[in-house]
Structure formats: structure tokens, C-alpha cells
């Protein structure tokens, strides 16, 4: 029980909630589009059951991801994917697939649409959340994931519009979110089973690689923004 009271646990919880807000903003849009043709009295049920189904599926995927990350070199692959996701967060390509989300006039049809769409869109969330959970120790990673996702549900479903407005008003939030993914990528690479024999496993190196990952995402993100001529987020 003491593990749930440690600073590492709550830092990881905060990271999971922030990741789910930053990378899960589209979830609220998907839910709304999938449920838009339901009768008004069924929309709340569609939103609730669709969200519950999507979260359960995501927990299962993350449980597999946590196990797979113990295989040599897979953390390195995950770290590279997180760097790419972080860069996309800072310098999005402005292409969305929301137009492909078909609404349904039947409750369970809408729920199925939400779950399938979330499965397709949740690869980035799964990798990022699994990486964040790695920082909380080995014993309670899945419990941490479940807790973090449960806390983030009401934020995504009911507070997503507020969060999106804050991101528009304060672009620094998005930049910091991308750098957070870079930090997680660096710390994940540090603990890859294939590298532990070659890299000192102490906190100084751990934090140094996290900082390096964060700065790498920021640098690449700003470079991509400059190449596209996009307005840079305040940093």
C-alpha cells in the first residue's frame, strides 16, 4: 500500500492524465460524431457505454504493452515512436479523419463505432501511457494505468472543450505536452533491457536522457514548424 503514496506514483498519475488529455482530445469529437444520430434520450447512454468500452479496451492493450516493453529493443522502438508523436503534437499536420466517423441511429451501433474508432486512434495513447507507467515501479503499473485512465474519463468527456480552448489560448501547454512525451521516450530508452549493461542505471543518467528526449522533441518540432511556415507555439 505504501507504493501508492510515493512521489513516483503520483508523478506518473499526473503524466498519464496529461497524456490522455493531450492525445485524447479527438476522443470527445469521435464520441460526439458517433452518437449524433441517436435519439436525444439515448445520447447520454451512448456516450457513457462507448467511453467505458473504449477505456476497457485501452486497459487491455496497455497491459500487453507493459509486458512487451520487457523485450530487448522494444523500449527503444517505443521511445522513437514517442518522439514522433511528440513532434506531431507540437507540429500537427492538420489532417483529420473525423469525416470518416459514421453516426448510427442505434445505441449499440454508436457504441461499437466509438470503440472501433478509439482502437484505431489509441496507439499513441497506449505507447505513451505504458511509458509513463514504467516510471512508477514494477509492482503496480497496471493499477496505475487504470487509475490514471479513470481519472481522465470525466476530464475528456465533460471537460474536453475547456481543455481544447485552453490549448488554443495557451500554445505553451501543447509544447510542454510534446516535451513530456520526449522526456518519457528518453527515460524509456534508458531502461531498455538491451542497454542496461552499457548505460549506467543511476538517476543522473536517467534524468539526463529524459531532458535530452524532451529537448530533441522540441528541436525537431520547431524545425518542422519552420519548414511548414506554421506559427510556432510559445515556448
C-alpha positions as MATLAB code, in Angstrom:
seq = 'XXXXXXXXXXXXXXXXXXXXXXXXXXXXXXXXXXXXXXXXXXXXXXXXXXXXXXXXXXXXXXXXXXXXXXXXXXXXXXXXXXXXXXXXXXXXXXXXXXXXXXXXXXXXXXXXXXXXXXXXXXXXXXXXXXXXXXXXXXXXXXXXXXXXXXXXXXXXXXXXXXXXXXXXXXXXXXXXXXXXXXXXXXXXXXXXXXXXXXXXXXXXXXXXXXXXXXXXXXXXXXXXXXXXXXXXXXX';
ca = [
       0.000    0.000    0.000;
       2.921    2.338    0.648;
       3.775    2.273   -3.073;
       0.567    4.228   -3.777;
       1.798    7.058   -1.540;
       5.156    7.601   -3.229;
       6.045   10.657   -5.297;
       6.902    8.437   -8.299;
       3.373    7.017   -8.311;
       1.628   10.405   -8.294;
       4.018   11.922  -10.823;
       3.199    9.032  -13.160;
      -0.549    9.509  -12.495;
      -0.208   13.173  -13.441;
       1.677   12.237  -16.605;
      -0.997    9.713  -17.613;
      -3.809   12.225  -17.083;
      -1.973   14.903  -19.075;
      -1.141   12.456  -21.870;
      -4.741   11.296  -22.095;
      -5.979   14.894  -22.263;
      -3.424   15.952  -24.888;
      -3.675   12.839  -27.054;
      -7.328   12.081  -26.252;
      -8.821   15.367  -27.380;
     -10.119   13.659  -30.526;
     -11.962   11.098  -28.401;
     -14.645   13.614  -27.454;
     -15.070   14.505  -31.134;
     -15.348   10.836  -32.102;
     -17.939   10.221  -29.374;
     -19.997   13.211  -30.480;
     -19.894   12.204  -34.162;
     -20.706    8.555  -33.442;
     -23.688    9.478  -31.230;
     -25.022   12.416  -33.227;
     -27.837   10.430  -34.893;
     -29.086    8.793  -31.708;
     -32.401    9.950  -30.230;
     -31.767   12.615  -27.552;
     -32.794   10.246  -24.736;
     -30.157    7.695  -25.804;
     -27.199   10.005  -26.417;
     -26.048   10.016  -22.804;
     -26.168    6.196  -22.737;
     -24.205    6.038  -25.985;
     -21.543    8.409  -24.632;
     -21.216    6.520  -21.339;
     -21.136    2.992  -22.753;
     -18.924    3.956  -25.678;
     -16.438    5.590  -23.320;
     -16.473    2.651  -20.903;
     -15.930    0.157  -23.725;
     -13.094    2.224  -25.186;
     -11.363    2.558  -21.809;
     -11.635   -1.185  -21.049;
     -10.160   -1.996  -24.458;
      -7.351    0.508  -23.877;
      -6.502   -1.031  -20.482;
      -6.195   -4.448  -22.146;
      -3.924   -3.032  -24.863;
      -1.745   -1.248  -22.304;
      -1.447   -4.442  -20.233;
       0.007   -6.145  -23.322;
       2.241   -3.135  -24.000;
       3.652   -3.212  -20.454;
       4.565   -6.873  -20.918;
       6.052   -6.349  -24.388;
       8.239   -3.478  -23.184;
      10.286   -6.023  -21.226;
      11.585   -7.447  -24.532;
      15.032   -6.078  -25.541;
      14.996   -3.167  -28.036;
      11.201   -2.725  -27.891;
      11.564    0.182  -25.462;
      13.876    1.810  -27.988;
      11.225    1.371  -30.677;
       8.611    2.768  -28.301;
      10.899    5.709  -27.498;
      11.277    6.549  -31.190;
       7.502    6.363  -31.639;
       7.015    8.696  -28.672;
       9.456   11.200  -30.165;
       7.448   11.091  -33.397;
       4.153   11.510  -31.502;
       5.598   14.420  -29.520;
       6.748   16.139  -32.721;
       3.284   15.650  -34.249;
       1.766   17.230  -31.146;
       3.976   20.323  -31.484;
       3.742   20.472  -35.300;
       0.449   18.811  -36.323;
      -0.169   18.072  -39.991;
      -3.729   19.473  -39.822;
      -5.192   16.338  -41.371;
      -8.024   14.689  -39.510;
     -10.095   11.561  -40.097;
     -13.226   12.787  -38.343;
     -15.129   12.889  -41.620;
     -14.846    9.091  -41.785;
     -16.723    8.606  -38.491;
     -20.213    7.396  -39.330;
     -23.026    8.126  -36.904;
     -25.574    5.465  -36.026;
     -29.234    5.804  -35.056;
     -28.993    2.675  -32.889;
     -27.463    2.729  -29.410;
     -25.174   -0.289  -29.716;
     -24.203    0.665  -33.250;
     -22.973    4.017  -31.937;
     -21.182    2.303  -29.029;
     -19.451   -0.070  -31.467;
     -18.388    2.874  -33.635;
     -16.868    4.663  -30.627;
     -14.937    1.560  -29.530;
     -13.613    0.719  -33.007;
     -12.625    4.320  -33.721;
     -10.878    4.582  -30.356;
      -8.989    1.347  -31.049;
      -7.675    2.761  -34.325;
      -6.769    6.116  -32.746;
      -5.349    4.864  -29.437;
      -1.921    3.561  -30.498;
      -0.235    6.803  -29.438;
      -2.063    6.835  -26.088;
      -1.192    3.210  -25.365;
       2.541    3.668  -26.019;
       2.754    6.958  -24.113;
       0.779    5.746  -21.082;
       2.734    2.476  -20.919;
       5.945    4.517  -20.975;
       4.725    6.813  -18.192;
       3.715    3.817  -16.067;
       7.252    2.452  -16.327;
       8.427    5.282  -14.087;
       6.297    4.210  -11.136;
       7.968    0.890  -10.411;
       7.199   -2.642  -11.468;
       4.598   -3.761   -8.948;
       1.604   -1.523   -9.600;
       1.916   -0.432  -13.195;
      -1.454   -1.763  -14.368;
      -3.240   -0.379  -11.304;
      -1.615    2.974  -12.055;
      -2.792    2.841  -15.662;
      -6.369    2.017  -14.654;
      -6.426    4.767  -12.019;
      -4.995    7.357  -14.410;
      -7.466    6.476  -17.155;
     -10.434    6.508  -14.766;
      -9.478    9.946  -13.506;
      -9.112   11.227  -17.060;
     -12.549    9.984  -18.240;
     -14.636   12.866  -16.846;
     -11.983   15.337  -17.968;
     -12.172   14.068  -21.550;
     -15.956   13.569  -21.745;
     -17.111   16.712  -19.952;
     -14.081   18.975  -19.910;
     -12.542   18.392  -23.328;
     -13.947   21.591  -24.815;
     -12.468   23.641  -21.978;
      -9.142   21.868  -22.339;
      -9.111   22.466  -26.109;
      -9.877   26.162  -25.583;
      -7.029   26.419  -23.070;
      -4.687   24.788  -25.588;
      -5.753   27.319  -28.223;
      -5.295   30.184  -25.772;
      -2.005   28.936  -24.324;
       0.010   27.048  -27.001;
       2.726   26.517  -24.388;
       0.553   23.697  -22.962;
       0.876   21.761  -26.226;
       4.610   22.413  -26.422;
       5.120   21.197  -22.851;
       2.989   18.137  -23.619;
       5.180   17.256  -26.590;
       8.287   17.716  -24.441;
       6.730   15.452  -21.786;
       6.456   12.694  -24.392;
      10.116   13.289  -25.272;
      11.035   13.019  -21.580;
       9.189    9.696  -21.321;
      10.917    8.498  -24.520;
      14.354    9.276  -23.080;
      13.692    7.600  -19.750;
      12.131    4.600  -21.503;
      15.196    4.147  -23.716;
      17.437    4.364  -20.621;
      15.805    1.269  -19.122;
      15.696   -0.862  -22.269;
      16.866   -4.394  -21.318;
      19.298   -4.369  -24.245;
      21.092   -1.268  -22.946;
      21.161   -1.698  -19.168;
      24.573   -3.413  -19.357;
      26.069   -0.492  -21.294;
      24.428    2.610  -19.741;
      24.829    3.473  -16.031;
      21.488    2.833  -14.330;
      21.531    5.792  -11.962;
      19.185    8.745  -11.545;
      21.585   11.275  -13.060;
      21.763    9.421  -16.379;
      18.029    8.644  -16.192;
      17.107   12.321  -15.861;
      19.747   13.399  -18.389;
      18.241   11.105  -21.032;
      14.774   12.414  -20.164;
      15.936   16.007  -20.658;
      17.672   15.028  -23.901;
      14.463   13.423  -25.177;
      12.391   16.487  -24.274;
      14.836   18.849  -25.997;
      15.018   16.565  -29.049;
      11.233   16.669  -29.495;
      11.201   20.447  -29.043;
      14.022   20.970  -31.547;
      12.526   18.687  -34.212;
       9.030   20.101  -33.646;
      10.247   23.684  -34.079;
      12.264   22.686  -37.157;
       9.201   21.047  -38.734;
       7.107   24.122  -37.916;
       9.720   26.327  -39.561;
       9.790   24.141  -42.680;
       5.992   24.365  -42.986;
       5.899   28.055  -42.174;
       3.479   27.307  -39.321;
       3.155   29.769  -36.431;
       5.360   28.496  -33.602;
       3.860   27.784  -30.194;
       5.177   29.931  -27.406;
       7.978   28.158  -25.574;
];
